[in-house]
Amino acid sequence: MVEIAMDINGFPPGQVLHRQIKGAFVAKGTTFTAWCRENGISPAAGKNSLLGAWDGPKGRQVRQQLIEAAGLTADSSGNA
């Protein structure tokens, strides 16, 4: 059985989270790539943090920053 990692807000890393984050940034009039560059994070590293491929302490920190910057809430995670 595969255990899915969860971050503190209940957002499992994966393709769904990546799409939610990208969509949220577009809705705010910016892009995921622009946010990453403005915050000194390579877009590839940001994507890997969202997908769970970079899941150490720094990767989780970046994932948390992205979730907060995108304005996602537990209600938008789809994990009720």
NUVO-399714 format. One line per 10 residues: number of its first residue (from 1); their letters; for each residue x, y, z of N, C-alpha, C. Coordinates in Angstrom, 1 decimal. Layout:
// residues N
NUM	a	X:Y:Z:X:Y:Z:X:Y:Z  ...
***
This chain:
// residues 80
1	mveiamding	0.8:-1.2:0.0:0.0:0.0:0.0:0.9:1.2:0.0  0.6:2.2:-0.8:1.3:3.4:-0.9:0.7:4.5:0.0  1.5:5.1:0.8:1.1:6.1:1.7:1.2:7.5:1.1  0.2:8.3:1.1:0.3:9.6:0.4:0.7:10.6:1.5  1.8:11.4:1.2:2.2:12.4:2.1:1.2:13.5:2.1  1.0:14.1:3.3:0.1:15.2:3.4:0.9:16.4:4.0  0.6:17.6:3.6:1.2:18.7:4.2:0.3:19.2:5.3  0.7:20.2:6.1:0.0:20.6:7.2:-1.4:21.1:6.9  -1.7:21.5:5.7:-3.0:22.0:5.4:-3.9:21.0:4.7  -3.4:19.7:4.7:-4.2:18.7:4.1:-4.2:18.6:2.6
11	fppgqvlhrq	-3.2:19.2:2.0:-3.0:19.1:0.5:-2.0:18.1:0.1  -2.5:16.9:-0.4:-1.5:15.9:-0.8:-0.7:16.4:-2.1  0.6:16.2:-2.1:1.3:16.6:-3.2:0.9:15.7:-4.4  0.9:16.3:-5.6:0.6:15.5:-6.8:0.1:16.5:-7.9  -0.3:15.9:-9.0:-0.7:16.6:-10.2:-1.9:17.5:-9.9  -2.8:17.1:-9.1:-4.0:17.9:-8.7:-3.6:19.2:-8.0  -2.7:19.1:-7.1:-2.2:20.3:-6.3:-1.5:21.2:-7.3  -0.7:20.6:-8.2:0.1:21.4:-9.1:-0.9:22.2:-10.0  -1.9:21.6:-10.5:-2.9:22.3:-11.3:-3.7:23.3:-10.6  -4.0:23.0:-9.3:-4.7:24.0:-8.5:-3.9:25.2:-8.3
21	ikgafvakgt	-2.6:25.0:-8.0:-1.7:26.2:-7.7:-1.6:27.0:-9.0  -1.3:26.4:-10.1:-1.2:27.1:-11.4:-2.4:27.9:-11.7  -3.6:27.3:-11.5:-4.8:28.0:-11.8:-5.1:29.1:-10.9  -4.7:29.0:-9.6:-4.9:30.0:-8.6:-4.0:31.3:-9.0  -2.8:31.0:-9.4:-2.0:32.1:-9.8:-2.5:32.8:-11.0  -3.0:32.1:-12.0:-3.6:32.7:-13.2:-4.8:33.5:-12.8  -5.6:33.0:-11.9:-6.8:33.8:-11.4:-6.4:35.1:-10.8  -5.2:35.1:-10.2:-4.7:36.3:-9.5:-4.0:37.3:-10.5  -3.9:36.8:-11.8:-3.3:37.7:-12.8:-1.8:37.5:-12.9  -1.3:36.4:-12.4:0.2:36.1:-12.5:0.3:34.7:-12.9
31	tftawcreng	1.5:34.2:-12.8:1.7:32.8:-13.2:2.6:32.1:-12.1  2.5:30.8:-12.1:3.4:30.0:-11.2:4.8:30.3:-11.4  5.2:30.3:-12.7:6.6:30.6:-13.1:7.1:32.0:-12.6  6.2:33.0:-12.8:6.6:34.3:-12.3:6.7:34.4:-10.8  5.8:33.7:-10.1:6.0:33.7:-8.6:7.3:33.0:-8.2  7.6:31.9:-8.8:8.8:31.2:-8.4:10.0:32.1:-8.7  10.1:32.7:-9.8:11.2:33.5:-10.2:11.3:34.7:-9.2  10.2:35.4:-8.9:10.2:36.5:-8.0:10.6:36.1:-6.6  10.5:34.8:-6.2:10.8:34.4:-4.9:12.1:33.5:-4.8  12.9:33.6:-5.9:14.2:32.9:-5.9:14.1:31.4:-6.0
41	ispaagknsl	13.0:30.9:-6.5:12.9:29.4:-6.6:12.8:29.0:-8.1  13.6:28.0:-8.5:13.4:27.6:-9.9:12.1:27.0:-10.1  11.4:27.3:-11.2:10.1:26.7:-11.5:10.1:25.2:-11.4  11.2:24.6:-11.8:11.3:23.1:-11.8:11.3:22.6:-10.3  12.0:23.3:-9.5:12.0:22.9:-8.0:10.7:23.2:-7.4  10.0:24.3:-7.8:8.6:24.5:-7.3:7.7:23.4:-7.7  7.8:23.0:-9.0:6.9:21.9:-9.5:7.2:20.6:-8.7  8.5:20.3:-8.6:8.9:19.1:-7.8:8.3:19.1:-6.4  8.3:20.3:-5.8:7.8:20.3:-4.4:6.3:20.0:-4.4  5.6:20.5:-5.4:4.1:20.3:-5.5:3.8:18.9:-5.8
51	lgawdgpkgr	4.6:18.2:-6.6:4.4:16.9:-7.0:4.8:15.9:-6.0  5.6:16.3:-5.0:6.1:15.4:-3.9:7.4:14.8:-4.2  8.0:15.1:-5.4:9.3:14.6:-5.8:10.4:15.2:-4.9  10.2:16.4:-4.5:11.1:17.1:-3.6:10.4:17.3:-2.2  10.5:16.3:-1.4:9.7:16.2:-0.2:10.4:16.3:1.1  11.6:16.8:1.1:12.4:17.0:2.3:11.9:18.3:3.0  12.6:18.7:4.1:12.1:19.9:4.8:12.0:21.2:3.9  13.0:21.4:3.0:13.0:22.6:2.2:11.9:22.4:1.1  11.7:21.3:0.5:10.6:21.1:-0.4:9.3:21.3:0.2  9.1:20.8:1.4:7.8:21.0:2.1:7.6:22.5:2.4
61	qvrqqlieaa	8.7:23.2:2.7:8.6:24.6:3.0:8.2:25.4:1.7  8.8:25.0:0.6:8.4:25.7:-0.7:7.0:25.3:-1.0  6.5:24.1:-0.8:5.1:23.7:-1.1:4.2:24.6:-0.2  4.5:24.7:1.0:3.7:25.6:1.9:3.6:27.0:1.4  4.8:27.5:1.0:4.8:28.9:0.5:3.9:29.1:-0.7  4.0:28.1:-1.6:3.2:28.1:-2.8:1.7:28.1:-2.5  1.3:27.2:-1.6:-0.1:27.1:-1.2:-0.6:28.4:-0.6  0.2:29.0:0.3:-0.2:30.2:0.9:-0.3:31.4:-0.2  0.8:31.5:-1.0:0.8:32.5:-2.0:-0.4:32.4:-3.0  -0.7:31.2:-3.3:-1.8:30.9:-4.3:-3.2:31.2:-3.6
71	gltadssgna	-3.2:31.3:-2.3:-4.5:31.5:-1.6:-5.4:30.3:-1.4  -4.8:29.1:-1.5:-5.6:27.9:-1.3:-5.9:27.7:0.1  -7.1:27.2:0.4:-7.5:26.9:1.7:-7.9:25.4:1.8  -8.1:24.9:3.0:-8.4:23.5:3.2:-9.7:23.2:2.4  -10.6:24.2:2.3:-11.9:23.9:1.5:-11.6:23.7:0.0  -10.5:24.2:-0.5:-10.2:24.0:-1.9:-9.3:22.8:-2.2  -9.0:22.0:-1.1:-8.1:20.9:-1.4:-8.9:19.7:-2.0  -10.2:19.7:-1.8:-10.9:18.5:-2.4:-10.8:17.3:-1.5  -10.3:17.5:-0.3:-10.2:16.3:0.7:-11.0:16.5:1.9  -12.3:16.8:1.7:-13.2:17.0:2.9:-13.6:15.6:3.4
***
